[in-house]
Every structure is written in structure tokens, then in C-alpha cells.
Amino acid sequence: MPEPFSGPRGLLRYPIDNADLPMSDSPSSSPENAPEAGSASSTRPPRGIKSYVLRAGRMTVAQSRGLEEVWPRLGLSVADGRQSLEVLFGRRAPCVVEIGFGMGQSLIEQASTHPETDFIGIEVHAPGVGKLLDEADKRGLTNLRVYREDALEVLDKCLPEAGLTGLQLFFPDPWPKKKHHKRRIVQPAFVEQVRTRLAPGGYLHMATDWEAYAEHMVEVMEAAPGYRNTASAESAPYVSRPEFRPLTKFESRGEKLGHGVWDLIYAREDG
Ligand SMILES: C[S@@+](CC[C@H](N)C(=O)[O-])C[C@H]1O[C@@H](n2cnc3c(N)ncnc32)[C@H](O)[C@@H]1O
């Protein structure tokens, strides 16, 4: 298994590593209800367990402006129900979804450099959503829409069947502690849900700087029906960072420090 870069695992982007979260308050966290959650053999995401923690964060003026002034034009809600991409963007074009875009650098970059493609970002972190909206407005982007809700809800209730060219998941929270593995977004039920939203030949692109999470992703994907790993024989199961995944400032700093990054691209292979 090739290691793209060597060095310590992970970057300092995961302050929640040490969080002891109130999962015990949830009935689904009992051993009876969630015995296999987080393992490659589970088929359903444990109810009530989230892949994120909402944190109160200060909002800059630009971020607030994004949420208040730009949201009515570019924001989408689960309550709006299933979307027709053609109606949403007013054209027929390839559509790529990014889950957990954080502060949105890579999504903004892609939407700017690929005006021929439509993008939908999903993120629960309000400052990140505000920043993305503010930036999208300043750049005059018309090919970007945003949900500020749980991606699992959006996948289930809003994204059209077999409609997406691609779905991106860049540096999802790795939830390194074993007792938190059930919170990892990459689970068998999740990748199956994603598969149904991808057009035939559409791709699921994941990147992580956490080696153990990369291995978990491979395990889940290799067991998932209807996907083909696109890596070459030399680099399989990983691929080199494709040019269309912009290198964020954070990631390039990590690279210089010798941190590893693992990219995986699987294509939907059934009809
Ligand atoms: C570690 S950060 C990575 C952010 C960004 N992709 C980057 O590379 O800088 C993971 C992000 O995923 C978001 N996230 C986690 N689970 C999510 C979910 N179910 N729905 C929407 N966003 C989610 C978190 O709020 C967080 O901003």
C-alpha cells in the first residue's frame, strides 16, 4: 500500500479528538442499539448519532453578510424537498456535491475555475457557510448552492436519484477514538446512499490526512457493491491528488511538515 507522504498521522484540524461527547444520552448509543455502528459490517447509520459537533463560533462581518444577504439567493433547505438540478441552476450541466466544506476554500476555488459545472455544498458550520456565501457573491458565482444542514438528511431527502457527476468528501472528521468510530460519516449505509445519488460512472472522491481513516474508507468501499476503484495498479487503492482538488493552505502546510494525505476515487459502476 503506497504511502503518499510519510510523517505523523493527521493534522491539527481536529480539536474534537479529545471531546467526550454526550453520546450516552442517546438511546442509540446503547450496546443493544448500536453494536456494529462504525464497523464495515453495519448497514444502517445509528439513529441520533451525528458525524459533527455544532460549536458556537464568532462570526465575522463578512460571514454574517453571507448568511443574511446572500443566503436568500444561494441557500437551500431540506424543507424544500427533492430538487431538480435543471430547475435549480436553470441549465443542464454536470453537478458535483461537496459534503463538509469547512471554510469553503476548495469549493469556491472549484466553482470559480469550473463555470461549466454546478456545485452544491453541504456544511453545518455557520461561519463556514457564511464565508462561502460571501465569497461566492463577491466572485459573482452562479454555479453554486449551499445547504446548512446535516448531509445525511440532504442526501436522503433532497438530492435527485442518479443525478450527480461526483460527490466530494475532503478531510472528514476522523473521529480517531474507537468509542467515537460510530460518528464517522463513511459507513456502509452512507456510501450506498451516495451511490444511489451518483449517475452511472459518477464518482465518490474522499481525501483524508488520517491514515487509519483512509484504511477504514478502503475497507468500507471494497465491501460496498456497485463501486469500482479508479486507482491504477501501481497506486491502488489510493490515487494521487487530482488537479481538480485544490490544495488548501492548511494541507500544503501539512505537506511541508511531512504529513500524509490519502485520496480515494471510486466510480459508480452499475447501471
Ligand atoms: C475536518 S472538517 C474539514 C473541512 C474541509 N473539508 C477542509 O478540508 O478544510 C470536517 C467538516 O465536515 C463538517 N461535517 C461533518 N459532518 C457533517 C454532516 N453530516 N453534514 C454536514 N457537514 C458535516 C463539519 O462541520 C466540518 O466543518
The ligand as a Gaussian input file, in Angstrom:
#p B3LYP/6-31G(d) Opt

LIG

0 1
 C      -12.400000      18.354000       9.494000
 S      -13.507000      19.460000       8.752000
 C      -12.877000      19.562000       7.087000
 C      -13.347000      20.774000       6.372000
 C      -12.851000      20.942000       4.917000
 N      -13.343000      19.886000       4.055000
 C      -11.346000      21.057000       4.838000
 O      -10.723000      20.191000       4.232000
 O      -10.782000      22.022000       5.395000
 C      -14.987000      18.475000       8.532000
 C      -16.218000      19.324000       8.264000
 O      -17.317000      18.475000       7.988000
 C      -18.479000      19.050000       8.543000
 N      -19.456000      17.962000       8.729000
 C      -19.279000      16.827000       9.434000
 N      -20.360000      16.037000       9.358000
 C      -21.256000      16.703000       8.575000
 C      -22.579000      16.404000       8.143000
 N      -23.192000      15.260000       8.492000
 N      -23.209000      17.296000       7.367000
 C      -22.595000      18.470000       7.007000
 N      -21.351000      18.809000       7.397000
 C      -20.693000      17.937000       8.172000
 C      -18.002000      19.685000       9.837000
 O      -18.849000      20.715000      10.269000
 C      -16.620000      20.197000       9.438000
 O      -16.678000      21.531000       9.000000

